[in-house]
Amino acid sequence: MSDVKSCESCTMPIESGQYCGHCAEDNGDLKPFADRFENMIAWSMRQDSSLSRESAEEQTLAFMGKLPAWRNHPDYLARIGKA
């Protein structure tokens, strides 16, 4: 039985590599911040239809700031004003 790990970009369970199929390009590289940010916002808003875009962005940035793939990423830091 394989050890299940978490995607370093979104925490989805994965069996190997750093990123899940939603977060990785075909070659295994991390997809661009802007793509993942928009997809995570959309997911949040589907989960809670009462969530405003602004609130979804705030929650997504807070979540991404805890993840290895994003917490020191230049695009994330620029988005939160720390670049």
Kinemage of the C-alpha trace (Angstrom):
@kinemage 1
@onewidth
@group {chain A} dominant
@subgroup {mainchain}
@vectorlist {calphas} color= white
{ca met a 1} P 0.000 0.000 0.000
{ca ser a 2} L 1.343 3.434 -0.980
{ca asp a 3} L 1.866 6.266 1.429
{ca val a 4} L -0.538 9.090 0.701
{ca lys a 5} L 0.875 12.613 0.914
{ca ser a 6} L -0.673 16.011 0.365
{ca cys a 7} L -0.205 18.243 -2.641
{ca glu a 8} L 2.093 21.115 -1.645
{ca ser a 9} L -0.124 23.529 -3.572
{ca cys a 10} L -3.671 22.623 -2.444
{ca thr a 11} L -3.459 19.768 0.137
{ca met a 12} L -5.305 17.263 -2.097
{ca pro a 13} L -4.184 13.682 -1.346
{ca ile a 14} L -1.525 12.370 -3.759
{ca glu a 15} L 0.579 9.246 -3.918
{ca ser a 16} L 3.724 10.682 -5.487
{ca gly a 17} L 5.357 13.925 -6.541
{ca gln a 18} L 4.842 17.352 -5.046
{ca tyr a 19} L 1.621 18.395 -6.764
{ca cys a 20} L -1.724 16.893 -7.713
{ca gly a 21} L -3.062 16.799 -11.261
{ca his a 22} L -4.962 20.045 -10.705
{ca cys a 23} L -1.835 21.936 -9.647
{ca ala a 24} L 0.825 20.425 -11.919
{ca glu a 25} L 1.563 20.850 -15.589
{ca asp a 26} L 1.960 17.662 -17.639
{ca asn a 27} L 5.713 17.760 -16.937
{ca gly a 28} L 5.136 17.948 -13.148
{ca asp a 29} L 5.959 21.655 -12.771
{ca leu a 30} L 3.680 23.813 -10.666
{ca lys a 31} L 1.021 25.668 -12.647
{ca pro a 32} L 1.176 29.480 -12.532
{ca phe a 33} L 0.013 31.249 -9.378
{ca ala a 34} L -2.712 33.177 -11.224
{ca asp a 35} L -4.262 29.968 -12.574
{ca arg a 36} L -4.272 28.189 -9.230
{ca phe a 37} L -5.484 31.296 -7.376
{ca glu a 38} L -8.483 31.703 -9.701
{ca asn a 39} L -9.337 27.999 -9.545
{ca met a 40} L -9.147 27.968 -5.747
{ca ile a 41} L -11.381 31.049 -5.538
{ca ala a 42} L -13.919 29.429 -7.863
{ca trp a 43} L -13.847 26.238 -5.773
{ca ser a 44} L -14.439 28.236 -2.568
{ca met a 45} L -17.368 30.071 -4.103
{ca arg a 46} L -18.915 26.790 -5.297
{ca gln a 47} L -18.598 25.374 -1.777
{ca asp a 48} L -20.245 28.447 -0.208
{ca ser a 49} L -22.556 30.305 -2.581
{ca ser a 50} L -22.991 33.132 -0.059
{ca leu a 51} L -19.272 33.945 -0.214
{ca ser a 52} L -18.396 37.207 -1.966
{ca arg a 53} L -15.518 37.337 -4.424
{ca glu a 54} L -13.582 39.553 -1.997
{ca ser a 55} L -14.072 37.126 0.894
{ca ala a 56} L -13.145 34.169 -1.311
{ca glu a 57} L -9.930 35.955 -2.335
{ca glu a 58} L -9.054 36.711 1.301
{ca gln a 59} L -9.695 33.127 2.390
{ca thr a 60} L -7.760 31.728 -0.560
{ca leu a 61} L -4.741 33.943 0.124
{ca ala a 62} L -4.775 32.945 3.798
{ca phe a 63} L -4.928 29.265 2.801
{ca met a 64} L -2.204 29.570 0.162
{ca gly a 65} L 0.080 31.318 2.643
{ca lys a 66} L 0.206 28.126 4.711
{ca leu a 67} L 1.267 25.900 1.817
{ca pro a 68} L 4.871 25.087 0.841
{ca ala a 69} L 4.279 25.814 -2.847
{ca trp a 70} L 3.036 29.345 -2.233
{ca arg a 71} L 4.114 30.832 1.097
{ca asn a 72} L 7.384 32.206 -0.344
{ca his a 73} L 6.349 32.340 -3.996
{ca pro a 74} L 7.012 35.802 -5.518
{ca asp a 75} L 3.515 36.081 -7.042
{ca tyr a 76} L 1.877 35.233 -3.705
{ca leu a 77} L 4.075 37.701 -1.848
{ca ala a 78} L 3.285 40.417 -4.402
{ca arg a 79} L -0.427 39.713 -4.028
{ca ile a 80} L -0.265 40.191 -0.258
{ca gly a 81} L 1.998 43.246 -0.569
{ca lys a 82} L 5.210 41.673 0.746
{ca ala a 83} L 7.234 41.477 -2.459
